[in-house]
Amino acid sequence: MSAETTDRFNSFAEFYPYYLQEHSNDVCRRLHYVGSLLVLSILAYAVVTQQWLWLLALPLAGYGFAWVGHFVFEKNKPATFKYPLYSLMGDWVMLKDAFTGRIRF
């Protein structure tokens, strides 16, 4: 964890409200969901078929959709650039929160 992450946020619980604020645009959030679900699909495919080269597509699938959402729709920089670990955690918690109805899908 970088010093910058710990300087501004003492925990993921402190970071997550900021993360949600940075994902207030519905299209941006939905692109994150598509990317995350695609990551899970590629991972499952690679494991089932043992075609491990597919794992190289994981960052492109996950970050590609998310970054389009930020640059085109949200008009901000992805939190990944400053808070990579917390941002990655935020992607999965946000997806879980969407599926459980805690936040708007």
Phi and psi restraints in degrees (range 20) as a CNS / XPLOR table:
assign (resid 1 and name C) (resid 2 and name N)
       (resid 2 and name CA) (resid 2 and name C) 1.0 -78.0 20.0 2
assign (resid 2 and name N) (resid 2 and name CA)
       (resid 2 and name C) (resid 3 and name N) 1.0 160.6 20.0 2
assign (resid 2 and name C) (resid 3 and name N)
       (resid 3 and name CA) (resid 3 and name C) 1.0 -64.5 20.0 2
assign (resid 3 and name N) (resid 3 and name CA)
       (resid 3 and name C) (resid 4 and name N) 1.0 -34.0 20.0 2
assign (resid 3 and name C) (resid 4 and name N)
       (resid 4 and name CA) (resid 4 and name C) 1.0 -63.3 20.0 2
assign (resid 4 and name N) (resid 4 and name CA)
       (resid 4 and name C) (resid 5 and name N) 1.0 -39.3 20.0 2
assign (resid 4 and name C) (resid 5 and name N)
       (resid 5 and name CA) (resid 5 and name C) 1.0 -63.2 20.0 2
assign (resid 5 and name N) (resid 5 and name CA)
       (resid 5 and name C) (resid 6 and name N) 1.0 -45.7 20.0 2
assign (resid 5 and name C) (resid 6 and name N)
       (resid 6 and name CA) (resid 6 and name C) 1.0 -74.6 20.0 2
assign (resid 6 and name N) (resid 6 and name CA)
       (resid 6 and name C) (resid 7 and name N) 1.0 -25.1 20.0 2
assign (resid 6 and name C) (resid 7 and name N)
       (resid 7 and name CA) (resid 7 and name C) 1.0 -67.8 20.0 2
assign (resid 7 and name N) (resid 7 and name CA)
       (resid 7 and name C) (resid 8 and name N) 1.0 -42.5 20.0 2
assign (resid 7 and name C) (resid 8 and name N)
       (resid 8 and name CA) (resid 8 and name C) 1.0 -90.4 20.0 2
assign (resid 8 and name N) (resid 8 and name CA)
       (resid 8 and name C) (resid 9 and name N) 1.0 -38.0 20.0 2
assign (resid 8 and name C) (resid 9 and name N)
       (resid 9 and name CA) (resid 9 and name C) 1.0 -126.6 20.0 2
assign (resid 9 and name N) (resid 9 and name CA)
       (resid 9 and name C) (resid 10 and name N) 1.0 126.6 20.0 2
assign (resid 9 and name C) (resid 10 and name N)
       (resid 10 and name CA) (resid 10 and name C) 1.0 -85.7 20.0 2
assign (resid 10 and name N) (resid 10 and name CA)
       (resid 10 and name C) (resid 11 and name N) 1.0 -11.5 20.0 2
assign (resid 10 and name C) (resid 11 and name N)
       (resid 11 and name CA) (resid 11 and name C) 1.0 -160.8 20.0 2
assign (resid 11 and name N) (resid 11 and name CA)
       (resid 11 and name C) (resid 12 and name N) 1.0 166.0 20.0 2
assign (resid 11 and name C) (resid 12 and name N)
       (resid 12 and name CA) (resid 12 and name C) 1.0 -64.5 20.0 2
assign (resid 12 and name N) (resid 12 and name CA)
       (resid 12 and name C) (resid 13 and name N) 1.0 -34.9 20.0 2
assign (resid 12 and name C) (resid 13 and name N)
       (resid 13 and name CA) (resid 13 and name C) 1.0 -58.9 20.0 2
assign (resid 13 and name N) (resid 13 and name CA)
       (resid 13 and name C) (resid 14 and name N) 1.0 -35.6 20.0 2
assign (resid 13 and name C) (resid 14 and name N)
       (resid 14 and name CA) (resid 14 and name C) 1.0 -74.1 20.0 2
assign (resid 14 and name N) (resid 14 and name CA)
       (resid 14 and name C) (resid 15 and name N) 1.0 -34.1 20.0 2
assign (resid 14 and name C) (resid 15 and name N)
       (resid 15 and name CA) (resid 15 and name C) 1.0 -73.7 20.0 2
assign (resid 15 and name N) (resid 15 and name CA)
       (resid 15 and name C) (resid 16 and name N) 1.0 -36.8 20.0 2
assign (resid 15 and name C) (resid 16 and name N)
       (resid 16 and name CA) (resid 16 and name C) 1.0 -58.7 20.0 2
assign (resid 16 and name N) (resid 16 and name CA)
       (resid 16 and name C) (resid 17 and name N) 1.0 -41.8 20.0 2
assign (resid 16 and name C) (resid 17 and name N)
       (resid 17 and name CA) (resid 17 and name C) 1.0 -59.7 20.0 2
assign (resid 17 and name N) (resid 17 and name CA)
       (resid 17 and name C) (resid 18 and name N) 1.0 -39.4 20.0 2
assign (resid 17 and name C) (resid 18 and name N)
       (resid 18 and name CA) (resid 18 and name C) 1.0 -61.5 20.0 2
assign (resid 18 and name N) (resid 18 and name CA)
       (resid 18 and name C) (resid 19 and name N) 1.0 -44.3 20.0 2
assign (resid 18 and name C) (resid 19 and name N)
       (resid 19 and name CA) (resid 19 and name C) 1.0 -58.7 20.0 2
assign (resid 19 and name N) (resid 19 and name CA)
       (resid 19 and name C) (resid 20 and name N) 1.0 -46.0 20.0 2
assign (resid 19 and name C) (resid 20 and name N)
       (resid 20 and name CA) (resid 20 and name C) 1.0 -63.9 20.0 2
assign (resid 20 and name N) (resid 20 and name CA)
       (resid 20 and name C) (resid 21 and name N) 1.0 -37.2 20.0 2
assign (resid 20 and name C) (resid 21 and name N)
       (resid 21 and name CA) (resid 21 and name C) 1.0 -62.0 20.0 2
assign (resid 21 and name N) (resid 21 and name CA)
       (resid 21 and name C) (resid 22 and name N) 1.0 -36.9 20.0 2
assign (resid 21 and name C) (resid 22 and name N)
       (resid 22 and name CA) (resid 22 and name C) 1.0 -75.3 20.0 2
assign (resid 22 and name N) (resid 22 and name CA)
       (resid 22 and name C) (resid 23 and name N) 1.0 -4.6 20.0 2
assign (resid 22 and name C) (resid 23 and name N)
       (resid 23 and name CA) (resid 23 and name C) 1.0 -126.3 20.0 2
assign (resid 23 and name N) (resid 23 and name CA)
       (resid 23 and name C) (resid 24 and name N) 1.0 44.1 20.0 2
assign (resid 23 and name C) (resid 24 and name N)
       (resid 24 and name CA) (resid 24 and name C) 1.0 -79.8 20.0 2
assign (resid 24 and name N) (resid 24 and name CA)
       (resid 24 and name C) (resid 25 and name N) 1.0 -20.6 20.0 2
assign (resid 24 and name C) (resid 25 and name N)
       (resid 25 and name CA) (resid 25 and name C) 1.0 -77.8 20.0 2
assign (resid 25 and name N) (resid 25 and name CA)
       (resid 25 and name C) (resid 26 and name N) 1.0 127.9 20.0 2
assign (resid 25 and name C) (resid 26 and name N)
       (resid 26 and name CA) (resid 26 and name C) 1.0 -59.2 20.0 2
assign (resid 26 and name N) (resid 26 and name CA)
       (resid 26 and name C) (resid 27 and name N) 1.0 -42.2 20.0 2
assign (resid 26 and name C) (resid 27 and name N)
       (resid 27 and name CA) (resid 27 and name C) 1.0 -66.0 20.0 2
assign (resid 27 and name N) (resid 27 and name CA)
       (resid 27 and name C) (resid 28 and name N) 1.0 -40.9 20.0 2
assign (resid 27 and name C) (resid 28 and name N)
       (resid 28 and name CA) (resid 28 and name C) 1.0 -59.5 20.0 2
assign (resid 28 and name N) (resid 28 and name CA)
       (resid 28 and name C) (resid 29 and name N) 1.0 -47.6 20.0 2
assign (resid 28 and name C) (resid 29 and name N)
       (resid 29 and name CA) (resid 29 and name C) 1.0 -60.8 20.0 2
assign (resid 29 and name N) (resid 29 and name CA)
       (resid 29 and name C) (resid 30 and name N) 1.0 -44.2 20.0 2
assign (resid 29 and name C) (resid 30 and name N)
       (resid 30 and name CA) (resid 30 and name C) 1.0 -65.3 20.0 2
assign (resid 30 and name N) (resid 30 and name CA)
       (resid 30 and name C) (resid 31 and name N) 1.0 -34.6 20.0 2
assign (resid 30 and name C) (resid 31 and name N)
       (resid 31 and name CA) (resid 31 and name C) 1.0 -66.3 20.0 2
assign (resid 31 and name N) (resid 31 and name CA)
       (resid 31 and name C) (resid 32 and name N) 1.0 -35.7 20.0 2
assign (resid 31 and name C) (resid 32 and name N)
       (resid 32 and name CA) (resid 32 and name C) 1.0 -61.4 20.0 2
assign (resid 32 and name N) (resid 32 and name CA)
       (resid 32 and name C) (resid 33 and name N) 1.0 -43.8 20.0 2
assign (resid 32 and name C) (resid 33 and name N)
       (resid 33 and name CA) (resid 33 and name C) 1.0 -62.1 20.0 2
assign (resid 33 and name N) (resid 33 and name CA)
       (resid 33 and name C) (resid 34 and name N) 1.0 -43.8 20.0 2
assign (resid 33 and name C) (resid 34 and name N)
       (resid 34 and name CA) (resid 34 and name C) 1.0 -60.0 20.0 2
assign (resid 34 and name N) (resid 34 and name CA)
       (resid 34 and name C) (resid 35 and name N) 1.0 -47.2 20.0 2
assign (resid 34 and name C) (resid 35 and name N)
       (resid 35 and name CA) (resid 35 and name C) 1.0 -61.2 20.0 2
assign (resid 35 and name N) (resid 35 and name CA)
       (resid 35 and name C) (resid 36 and name N) 1.0 -43.4 20.0 2
assign (resid 35 and name C) (resid 36 and name N)
       (resid 36 and name CA) (resid 36 and name C) 1.0 -65.3 20.0 2
assign (resid 36 and name N) (resid 36 and name CA)
       (resid 36 and name C) (resid 37 and name N) 1.0 -43.1 20.0 2
assign (resid 36 and name C) (resid 37 and name N)
       (resid 37 and name CA) (resid 37 and name C) 1.0 -67.6 20.0 2
assign (resid 37 and name N) (resid 37 and name CA)
       (resid 37 and name C) (resid 38 and name N) 1.0 -33.9 20.0 2
assign (resid 37 and name C) (resid 38 and name N)
       (resid 38 and name CA) (resid 38 and name C) 1.0 -66.3 20.0 2
assign (resid 38 and name N) (resid 38 and name CA)
       (resid 38 and name C) (resid 39 and name N) 1.0 -39.4 20.0 2
assign (resid 38 and name C) (resid 39 and name N)
       (resid 39 and name CA) (resid 39 and name C) 1.0 -59.1 20.0 2
assign (resid 39 and name N) (resid 39 and name CA)
       (resid 39 and name C) (resid 40 and name N) 1.0 -46.5 20.0 2
assign (resid 39 and name C) (resid 40 and name N)
       (resid 40 and name CA) (resid 40 and name C) 1.0 -63.1 20.0 2
assign (resid 40 and name N) (resid 40 and name CA)
       (resid 40 and name C) (resid 41 and name N) 1.0 -38.8 20.0 2
assign (resid 40 and name C) (resid 41 and name N)
       (resid 41 and name CA) (resid 41 and name C) 1.0 -66.0 20.0 2
assign (resid 41 and name N) (resid 41 and name CA)
       (resid 41 and name C) (resid 42 and name N) 1.0 -44.9 20.0 2
assign (resid 41 and name C) (resid 42 and name N)
       (resid 42 and name CA) (resid 42 and name C) 1.0 -64.0 20.0 2
assign (resid 42 and name N) (resid 42 and name CA)
       (resid 42 and name C) (resid 43 and name N) 1.0 -43.1 20.0 2
assign (resid 42 and name C) (resid 43 and name N)
       (resid 43 and name CA) (resid 43 and name C) 1.0 -60.5 20.0 2
assign (resid 43 and name N) (resid 43 and name CA)
       (resid 43 and name C) (resid 44 and name N) 1.0 -46.1 20.0 2
assign (resid 43 and name C) (resid 44 and name N)
       (resid 44 and name CA) (resid 44 and name C) 1.0 -62.5 20.0 2
assign (resid 44 and name N) (resid 44 and name CA)
       (resid 44 and name C) (resid 45 and name N) 1.0 -43.4 20.0 2
assign (resid 44 and name C) (resid 45 and name N)
       (resid 45 and name CA) (resid 45 and name C) 1.0 -61.1 20.0 2
assign (resid 45 and name N) (resid 45 and name CA)
       (resid 45 and name C) (resid 46 and name N) 1.0 -45.3 20.0 2
assign (resid 45 and name C) (resid 46 and name N)
       (resid 46 and name CA) (resid 46 and name C) 1.0 -62.5 20.0 2
assign (resid 46 and name N) (resid 46 and name CA)
       (resid 46 and name C) (resid 47 and name N) 1.0 -41.0 20.0 2
assign (resid 46 and name C) (resid 47 and name N)
       (resid 47 and name CA) (resid 47 and name C) 1.0 -68.6 20.0 2
assign (resid 47 and name N) (resid 47 and name CA)
       (resid 47 and name C) (resid 48 and name N) 1.0 -45.8 20.0 2
assign (resid 47 and name C) (resid 48 and name N)
       (resid 48 and name CA) (resid 48 and name C) 1.0 -66.4 20.0 2
assign (resid 48 and name N) (resid 48 and name CA)
       (resid 48 and name C) (resid 49 and name N) 1.0 -42.5 20.0 2
assign (resid 48 and name C) (resid 49 and name N)
       (resid 49 and name CA) (resid 49 and name C) 1.0 -90.9 20.0 2
assign (resid 49 and name N) (resid 49 and name CA)
       (resid 49 and name C) (resid 50 and name N) 1.0 -11.3 20.0 2
assign (resid 49 and name C) (resid 50 and name N)
       (resid 50 and name CA) (resid 50 and name C) 1.0 57.4 20.0 2
assign (resid 50 and name N) (resid 50 and name CA)
       (resid 50 and name C) (resid 51 and name N) 1.0 32.1 20.0 2
assign (resid 50 and name C) (resid 51 and name N)
       (resid 51 and name CA) (resid 51 and name C) 1.0 -97.9 20.0 2
assign (resid 51 and name N) (resid 51 and name CA)
       (resid 51 and name C) (resid 52 and name N) 1.0 85.4 20.0 2
assign (resid 51 and name C) (resid 52 and name N)
       (resid 52 and name CA) (resid 52 and name C) 1.0 -70.1 20.0 2
assign (resid 52 and name N) (resid 52 and name CA)
       (resid 52 and name C) (resid 53 and name N) 1.0 -18.9 20.0 2
assign (resid 52 and name C) (resid 53 and name N)
       (resid 53 and name CA) (resid 53 and name C) 1.0 -62.8 20.0 2
assign (resid 53 and name N) (resid 53 and name CA)
       (resid 53 and name C) (resid 54 and name N) 1.0 -24.9 20.0 2
assign (resid 53 and name C) (resid 54 and name N)
       (resid 54 and name CA) (resid 54 and name C) 1.0 -60.6 20.0 2
assign (resid 54 and name N) (resid 54 and name CA)
       (resid 54 and name C) (resid 55 and name N) 1.0 -24.2 20.0 2
assign (resid 54 and name C) (resid 55 and name N)
       (resid 55 and name CA) (resid 55 and name C) 1.0 -62.5 20.0 2
assign (resid 55 and name N) (resid 55 and name CA)
       (resid 55 and name C) (resid 56 and name N) 1.0 -24.3 20.0 2
assign (resid 55 and name C) (resid 56 and name N)
       (resid 56 and name CA) (resid 56 and name C) 1.0 -65.6 20.0 2
assign (resid 56 and name N) (resid 56 and name CA)
       (resid 56 and name C) (resid 57 and name N) 1.0 -20.8 20.0 2
assign (resid 56 and name C) (resid 57 and name N)
       (resid 57 and name CA) (resid 57 and name C) 1.0 -82.3 20.0 2
assign (resid 57 and name N) (resid 57 and name CA)
       (resid 57 and name C) (resid 58 and name N) 1.0 -11.1 20.0 2
assign (resid 57 and name C) (resid 58 and name N)
       (resid 58 and name CA) (resid 58 and name C) 1.0 -58.4 20.0 2
assign (resid 58 and name N) (resid 58 and name CA)
       (resid 58 and name C) (resid 59 and name N) 1.0 -49.9 20.0 2
assign (resid 58 and name C) (resid 59 and name N)
       (resid 59 and name CA) (resid 59 and name C) 1.0 -63.7 20.0 2
assign (resid 59 and name N) (resid 59 and name CA)
       (resid 59 and name C) (resid 60 and name N) 1.0 -37.8 20.0 2
assign (resid 59 and name C) (resid 60 and name N)
       (resid 60 and name CA) (resid 60 and name C) 1.0 -63.8 20.0 2
assign (resid 60 and name N) (resid 60 and name CA)
       (resid 60 and name C) (resid 61 and name N) 1.0 -45.2 20.0 2
assign (resid 60 and name C) (resid 61 and name N)
       (resid 61 and name CA) (resid 61 and name C) 1.0 -65.1 20.0 2
assign (resid 61 and name N) (resid 61 and name CA)
       (resid 61 and name C) (resid 62 and name N) 1.0 -48.6 20.0 2
assign (resid 61 and name C) (resid 62 and name N)
       (resid 62 and name CA) (resid 62 and name C) 1.0 -68.3 20.0 2
assign (resid 62 and name N) (resid 62 and name CA)
       (resid 62 and name C) (resid 63 and name N) 1.0 -52.9 20.0 2
assign (resid 62 and name C) (resid 63 and name N)
       (resid 63 and name CA) (resid 63 and name C) 1.0 -78.8 20.0 2
assign (resid 63 and name N) (resid 63 and name CA)
       (resid 63 and name C) (resid 64 and name N) 1.0 -31.0 20.0 2
assign (resid 63 and name C) (resid 64 and name N)
       (resid 64 and name CA) (resid 64 and name C) 1.0 -58.4 20.0 2
assign (resid 64 and name N) (resid 64 and name CA)
       (resid 64 and name C) (resid 65 and name N) 1.0 -52.4 20.0 2
assign (resid 64 and name C) (resid 65 and name N)
       (resid 65 and name CA) (resid 65 and name C) 1.0 -64.2 20.0 2
assign (resid 65 and name N) (resid 65 and name CA)
       (resid 65 and name C) (resid 66 and name N) 1.0 -43.3 20.0 2
assign (resid 65 and name C) (resid 66 and name N)
       (resid 66 and name CA) (resid 66 and name C) 1.0 -62.8 20.0 2
assign (resid 66 and name N) (resid 66 and name CA)
       (resid 66 and name C) (resid 67 and name N) 1.0 -44.9 20.0 2
assign (resid 66 and name C) (resid 67 and name N)
       (resid 67 and name CA) (resid 67 and name C) 1.0 -69.4 20.0 2
assign (resid 67 and name N) (resid 67 and name CA)
       (resid 67 and name C) (resid 68 and name N) 1.0 -34.2 20.0 2
assign (resid 67 and name C) (resid 68 and name N)
       (resid 68 and name CA) (resid 68 and name C) 1.0 -60.7 20.0 2
assign (resid 68 and name N) (resid 68 and name CA)
       (resid 68 and name C) (resid 69 and name N) 1.0 -43.5 20.0 2
assign (resid 68 and name C) (resid 69 and name N)
       (resid 69 and name CA) (resid 69 and name C) 1.0 -58.2 20.0 2
assign (resid 69 and name N) (resid 69 and name CA)
       (resid 69 and name C) (resid 70 and name N) 1.0 -42.4 20.0 2
assign (resid 69 and name C) (resid 70 and name N)
       (resid 70 and name CA) (resid 70 and name C) 1.0 -72.5 20.0 2
assign (resid 70 and name N) (resid 70 and name CA)
       (resid 70 and name C) (resid 71 and name N) 1.0 -50.2 20.0 2
assign (resid 70 and name C) (resid 71 and name N)
       (resid 71 and name CA) (resid 71 and name C) 1.0 -72.5 20.0 2
assign (resid 71 and name N) (resid 71 and name CA)
       (resid 71 and name C) (resid 72 and name N) 1.0 -35.2 20.0 2
assign (resid 71 and name C) (resid 72 and name N)
       (resid 72 and name CA) (resid 72 and name C) 1.0 -93.2 20.0 2
assign (resid 72 and name N) (resid 72 and name CA)
       (resid 72 and name C) (resid 73 and name N) 1.0 -42.2 20.0 2
assign (resid 72 and name C) (resid 73 and name N)
       (resid 73 and name CA) (resid 73 and name C) 1.0 -105.0 20.0 2
assign (resid 73 and name N) (resid 73 and name CA)
       (resid 73 and name C) (resid 74 and name N) 1.0 -46.5 20.0 2
assign (resid 73 and name C) (resid 74 and name N)
       (resid 74 and name CA) (resid 74 and name C) 1.0 -79.5 20.0 2
assign (resid 74 and name N) (resid 74 and name CA)
       (resid 74 and name C) (resid 75 and name N) 1.0 -28.0 20.0 2
assign (resid 74 and name C) (resid 75 and name N)
       (resid 75 and name CA) (resid 75 and name C) 1.0 61.1 20.0 2
assign (resid 75 and name N) (resid 75 and name CA)
       (resid 75 and name C) (resid 76 and name N) 1.0 43.9 20.0 2
assign (resid 75 and name C) (resid 76 and name N)
       (resid 76 and name CA) (resid 76 and name C) 1.0 -143.0 20.0 2
assign (resid 76 and name N) (resid 76 and name CA)
       (resid 76 and name C) (resid 77 and name N) 1.0 172.8 20.0 2
assign (resid 76 and name C) (resid 77 and name N)
       (resid 77 and name CA) (resid 77 and name C) 1.0 -86.1 20.0 2
assign (resid 77 and name N) (resid 77 and name CA)
       (resid 77 and name C) (resid 78 and name N) 1.0 138.3 20.0 2
assign (resid 77 and name C) (resid 78 and name N)
       (resid 78 and name CA) (resid 78 and name C) 1.0 -59.0 20.0 2
assign (resid 78 and name N) (resid 78 and name CA)
       (resid 78 and name C) (resid 79 and name N) 1.0 141.1 20.0 2
assign (resid 78 and name C) (resid 79 and name N)
       (resid 79 and name CA) (resid 79 and name C) 1.0 -61.9 20.0 2
assign (resid 79 and name N) (resid 79 and name CA)
       (resid 79 and name C) (resid 80 and name N) 1.0 -19.3 20.0 2
assign (resid 79 and name C) (resid 80 and name N)
       (resid 80 and name CA) (resid 80 and name C) 1.0 -55.7 20.0 2
assign (resid 80 and name N) (resid 80 and name CA)
       (resid 80 and name C) (resid 81 and name N) 1.0 -33.2 20.0 2
assign (resid 80 and name C) (resid 81 and name N)
       (resid 81 and name CA) (resid 81 and name C) 1.0 -66.5 20.0 2
assign (resid 81 and name N) (resid 81 and name CA)
       (resid 81 and name C) (resid 82 and name N) 1.0 -33.5 20.0 2
assign (resid 81 and name C) (resid 82 and name N)
       (resid 82 and name CA) (resid 82 and name C) 1.0 -102.4 20.0 2
assign (resid 82 and name N) (resid 82 and name CA)
       (resid 82 and name C) (resid 83 and name N) 1.0 -31.2 20.0 2
assign (resid 82 and name C) (resid 83 and name N)
       (resid 83 and name CA) (resid 83 and name C) 1.0 -133.0 20.0 2
assign (resid 83 and name N) (resid 83 and name CA)
       (resid 83 and name C) (resid 84 and name N) 1.0 69.2 20.0 2
assign (resid 83 and name C) (resid 84 and name N)
       (resid 84 and name CA) (resid 84 and name C) 1.0 -60.7 20.0 2
assign (resid 84 and name N) (resid 84 and name CA)
       (resid 84 and name C) (resid 85 and name N) 1.0 -44.5 20.0 2
assign (resid 84 and name C) (resid 85 and name N)
       (resid 85 and name CA) (resid 85 and name C) 1.0 -70.2 20.0 2
assign (resid 85 and name N) (resid 85 and name CA)
       (resid 85 and name C) (resid 86 and name N) 1.0 -49.4 20.0 2
assign (resid 85 and name C) (resid 86 and name N)
       (resid 86 and name CA) (resid 86 and name C) 1.0 -62.8 20.0 2
assign (resid 86 and name N) (resid 86 and name CA)
       (resid 86 and name C) (resid 87 and name N) 1.0 -36.6 20.0 2
assign (resid 86 and name C) (resid 87 and name N)
       (resid 87 and name CA) (resid 87 and name C) 1.0 -65.1 20.0 2
assign (resid 87 and name N) (resid 87 and name CA)
       (resid 87 and name C) (resid 88 and name N) 1.0 -43.8 20.0 2
assign (resid 87 and name C) (resid 88 and name N)
       (resid 88 and name CA) (resid 88 and name C) 1.0 -61.0 20.0 2
assign (resid 88 and name N) (resid 88 and name CA)
       (resid 88 and name C) (resid 89 and name N) 1.0 -43.8 20.0 2
assign (resid 88 and name C) (resid 89 and name N)
       (resid 89 and name CA) (resid 89 and name C) 1.0 -62.3 20.0 2
assign (resid 89 and name N) (resid 89 and name CA)
       (resid 89 and name C) (resid 90 and name N) 1.0 -40.1 20.0 2
assign (resid 89 and name C) (resid 90 and name N)
       (resid 90 and name CA) (resid 90 and name C) 1.0 -61.8 20.0 2
assign (resid 90 and name N) (resid 90 and name CA)
       (resid 90 and name C) (resid 91 and name N) 1.0 -37.8 20.0 2
assign (resid 90 and name C) (resid 91 and name N)
       (resid 91 and name CA) (resid 91 and name C) 1.0 -56.2 20.0 2
assign (resid 91 and name N) (resid 91 and name CA)
       (resid 91 and name C) (resid 92 and name N) 1.0 -46.2 20.0 2
assign (resid 91 and name C) (resid 92 and name N)
       (resid 92 and name CA) (resid 92 and name C) 1.0 -75.3 20.0 2
assign (resid 92 and name N) (resid 92 and name CA)
       (resid 92 and name C) (resid 93 and name N) 1.0 -36.6 20.0 2
assign (resid 92 and name C) (resid 93 and name N)
       (resid 93 and name CA) (resid 93 and name C) 1.0 -68.6 20.0 2
assign (resid 93 and name N) (resid 93 and name CA)
       (resid 93 and name C) (resid 94 and name N) 1.0 -39.6 20.0 2
assign (resid 93 and name C) (resid 94 and name N)
       (resid 94 and name CA) (resid 94 and name C) 1.0 -62.8 20.0 2
assign (resid 94 and name N) (resid 94 and name CA)
       (resid 94 and name C) (resid 95 and name N) 1.0 -40.9 20.0 2
assign (resid 94 and name C) (resid 95 and name N)
       (resid 95 and name CA) (resid 95 and name C) 1.0 -63.0 20.0 2
assign (resid 95 and name N) (resid 95 and name CA)
       (resid 95 and name C) (resid 96 and name N) 1.0 -45.0 20.0 2
assign (resid 95 and name C) (resid 96 and name N)
       (resid 96 and name CA) (resid 96 and name C) 1.0 -61.0 20.0 2
assign (resid 96 and name N) (resid 96 and name CA)
       (resid 96 and name C) (resid 97 and name N) 1.0 -43.0 20.0 2
assign (resid 96 and name C) (resid 97 and name N)
       (resid 97 and name CA) (resid 97 and name C) 1.0 -64.9 20.0 2
assign (resid 97 and name N) (resid 97 and name CA)
       (resid 97 and name C) (resid 98 and name N) 1.0 -33.4 20.0 2
assign (resid 97 and name C) (resid 98 and name N)
       (resid 98 and name CA) (resid 98 and name C) 1.0 -68.6 20.0 2
assign (resid 98 and name N) (resid 98 and name CA)
       (resid 98 and name C) (resid 99 and name N) 1.0 -44.4 20.0 2
assign (resid 98 and name C) (resid 99 and name N)
       (resid 99 and name CA) (resid 99 and name C) 1.0 -66.7 20.0 2
assign (resid 99 and name N) (resid 99 and name CA)
       (resid 99 and name C) (resid 100 and name N) 1.0 -30.1 20.0 2
assign (resid 99 and name C) (resid 100 and name N)
       (resid 100 and name CA) (resid 100 and name C) 1.0 -91.3 20.0 2
assign (resid 100 and name N) (resid 100 and name CA)
       (resid 100 and name C) (resid 101 and name N) 1.0 -1.8 20.0 2
assign (resid 100 and name C) (resid 101 and name N)
       (resid 101 and name CA) (resid 101 and name C) 1.0 84.1 20.0 2
assign (resid 101 and name N) (resid 101 and name CA)
       (resid 101 and name C) (resid 102 and name N) 1.0 7.3 20.0 2
assign (resid 101 and name C) (resid 102 and name N)
       (resid 102 and name CA) (resid 102 and name C) 1.0 -69.0 20.0 2
assign (resid 102 and name N) (resid 102 and name CA)
       (resid 102 and name C) (resid 103 and name N) 1.0 -35.4 20.0 2
assign (resid 102 and name C) (resid 103 and name N)
       (resid 103 and name CA) (resid 103 and name C) 1.0 -127.5 20.0 2
assign (resid 103 and name N) (resid 103 and name CA)
       (resid 103 and name C) (resid 104 and name N) 1.0 161.3 20.0 2
assign (resid 103 and name C) (resid 104 and name N)
       (resid 104 and name CA) (resid 104 and name C) 1.0 -64.8 20.0 2
assign (resid 104 and name N) (resid 104 and name CA)
       (resid 104 and name C) (resid 105 and name N) 1.0 134.2 20.0 2
